[in-house]
Amino acid sequence: MKGLNITIGGLALGLLMSVGSAASGAGFAGTLAASAVGQGAYGSLKGRLVWGGDTIPPIATLIEKGKADKDPEVCARDTPIKSRQLVVDPNTKGVAYGFAYILRPKGSNPAAVEALVKKTPKVEIDQKNCEFLPYVVALHREQTLVFKSSDAASHNVRFTGFNNAGINTTLAPGGKYEMKNLAAERLPIPLICDIHPWMRGWIMVFDHPFFATTGPDGSFEITGIPAGTQNLVVWQEMVGYTTPGAGRGMAVTIKAGETTDVGEIKLDPAKVKK
């Protein structure tokens, strides 16, 4: 998937487009976080999550085209299903599908929350070609999370949060399931389909609008952040915390009306889970 960041009147939106068979929706390439007003009190930050090794890791094929052992008339019927656990762009070494966010932000931006929820009141995760699309989703707790199925096969949706009760439900073809009033989570939550065990995804719920997900080139941008010292966390499923300071995050100085470039945050190949 390709990610595109657009800032309109201070509102940063992450738009996702297909990259190969990958998918990411409400949050890929730098999703969301900004202010529509009062820019004098706010600044931005940007950076890139990049592979720290010389050799680019290959992308594993989970299901070959036409060879699914469950619902083959739907799953991988036309295209193979690829792993999204570690996707590195061979040209830029950018790492996709990471979460970038401000940890326990000092200050708030109510206008950013209001604009975000008004622009995207519902965040959808589709089940298509027996994949969760988008693969990673970041959202604010005031947004509604919608699971749907575009496949002509039944799916299961299961996750258990740290602060949310979670769900374990079946979606019929064309079905939908909505979740409102979600609680903010301290870590991303794995998403699973028990009917098709290769199906995986990640969601993370925030109580502030200062978050993004990394695009195909590893880039992310968060805008509308209160000026001052903040802590940035970048998380990727195969490594966990990639920023210095681990779960405490790395200190960054946000200057009013300016963009702080944190540069490249390198994912250490030695820390990749086997």
N, C-alpha and C positions, 0 to 999 in steps of 0.2 A: 504494500500500500504506500501511496505517497501522502505525505502530510503537508498541509498548507496553513500557514498562520496568517490571519487577516486581523488588523486592528482598525476598528471603526469607532471614531469618537472616544477612543480610550478603551473600548471593549475588545478584548483579545479573544478571537474565536479560533478553534482548531477544527479544520475541515479535513476529512479523510477521503482519499481516493485509492482505488485498487492498485496494488503493486504485486504483480504476479497473482498468486492465489491468496495473498495475504489480505487481511482486512482489519480495519480499525475505524471506529466511529467517533463517538463523542470525544474523543480526546486524543487522537494520535498526534503527532507533530506539533505539539504545543497547544494544549487546549486551555483555553479560557482564563483569564483572571485579569480583571482590569477595572478601571474606573471610568465612568462616563463624565464625571465632573470633578472639579477640585484637583486638577493635575499638579498644582503647585505643591501639594503635600505628598505626592506619590512619585515613585520611580519604577523602573523596570529592570529585569535581569534576563540575560540569555546565556546559552552555553551549548556544549555538545557532549554527548556521551559517546566515547569512541573505544574501539578495540585496542588493547594495549600490546598485542602481539604482532609478529611479522606475518604469520600465516593465517589467512582468513578461514575460519571454521566452516565446513560445508553445512548446508541446510538438509536435515534428514527428511526423508519421505516416510510419512506415517502409513499412508494407504496408497498403493499404486492405482492408477486409473483402471477402473473396472474390476478391482479385486477386493472390494470390501466384503467381509464375512457377515455383515449385518446390513440389511437393506441396500444391496448392491444396485438396485434400480434407481436409487437416489444418491447414496454416498459414493463419492469419487466416480460417479458415472461418466462424467465428461473430462474431469481434470483430477490429477492426484491431489492428495491432501498432505500438505507440508507442515513440519513442525515450526512453531513460532517461538520456541523457548529461547533461542539465541540466533538472531538475524543480524548479520553484519554486512553492510554495504561494501562490496569489494573495491569500489572507487574511492570512497571517503573514509572507510573504516568506521562509519557511524553505526551505532547500535540502536535498533528500533525497539519499540514496546517497553520502554522504561517509564517510570513515574518520576517526575520532578516536582517538588513542592516545598513551601516554607513551613518549617516546623514551629508550632506554637507562635504564630506571628505576633509581633509587638505592634499593636494597632489594628485597625479594621478599615474596611472600605464598603459601607453599606450600599453605596450606589453601584458598585461592581456586582454585588450579590443580586440586587434588584434587576440590573440590566441582564445579567446572565440568565436568571430564571425567566424573565420575560421573553428573552430571545429563544431559549431552549427549555421550555417547561418540562418536556419529557425526553429522556435519554434512552434510546432503544438498543437492545442487543438482539440480533437476529440469529436464527439457526438455519443456515443455508449451506447446501452441499455437505451437511453434517459437520459444520464448523460453527463456532461462536464468532460472530462478526458484529462489532470489532473484537479483536483479541484482548485488548486492554481498554478499560473504560474508567475514567475519572469523572466524578460528579459531585455537586454540592448536595447537602442533605435536604434542601428545599426543592430539588428537582425530583421528578418521579422516574423511577427505573422501570422500564418496560421490556419484558422478555417476549419475543414472538418467534414463530416458526414459519418460514417460507417454504420449507420442505414438504413433500408429499409423504412424510413418514413421521411417526410420533417420536418425540424427544423427551428427555428428562432434564430438569434444571435443579441443580442442588448446590447450595453453598451454606457454610456456617460461619457467621461473623464472630468477632470478638465482642462487639457491642450490639449486634443485631441477631435476632433469633435465627435468621436464615430461613431457607425454604428447601423443600424436597417435593417437587410437583411434576406432573406429566403434562406436556403440551401436545395436543393433537395437531394435525396439519392445519395451518392457518390460525392456530390458537394464539392467545395473548394472556399475559399475566403481569399485573402492575403492582409495584411496591412503592408506597408513599411513606413519608415521615421516617426516613432512614436515619440512623444514628451515625455520627462520624466514627471512622475506624482509625486505629493507630498504624495498621499495616494493610497492604493489599490482601484481598480475599480470593482464594482460588475458586473457580467456577467449573463445575463438572456435569457431564451427561452420563448417567449410569447405563443407558441403553447403548450408547456408542462410546466406549471407554477412552478412545483417543481424543475425544473432544475436551478441550481445556480453554480456559480464559481467566481473566483477572479483573476484579473491580476494586475501586477504592473510593470511599465516601469521605468528604471533607466538610468541616463546619466553617470554612472560609473559602474565598475564590482564588487563592494564590497557588495554583497547581497547573500542571501540564503533563503531556506524555511525549516521549521522544519520537521524532519522525524517522524516515528511512535513512537520513544522513546523521541521525543522532541528535539533531538540533531540538532545542526547546526554548520557549520564551514565556515569561510570566510578567504581566504588566499590572499597573495599579497597586503596587506594593507600598505600604507606608514607609516613608523615608526613615533611615536609621539603620542600626545593625540588626540583621535577620539571620536565621540559620537555614541554609538550603540543604535538602536531602534529595539524592538521586538513588533510586532503587531499581534493580533489575532482577528478575526471578532466578536466574542461574547463579547469581553472586550475592544477592541481597543488597546491602548498602554499598554503594560505590564511591561515595563522597568521603573525604577526610572527616574524621570524627564519627564515622559510622552512624549509629542511630541518633546521635546528638546533632549531626549535620555539620556543615562547614559555615563559618561566619562570613557573611558578605555585607558590604556597606551599600545601602540603597540611597542614592542621592536624588532629591526632588527634581523632577523634570528631566532626568538623565537615565541612560541605560547602562547598567553595569554588566560587562562581559566577563563571565567567569572562565572563559576559554574552554579547553578540552578537559573533560573528566574521564580518566582512563579506567576502563574495565580490565582488571588484572586477570589474564588467562589462568594463572595458577590458582585462582580462587573459584573457578567455575566448578560447579557441582558435577560429579560424574554420574 
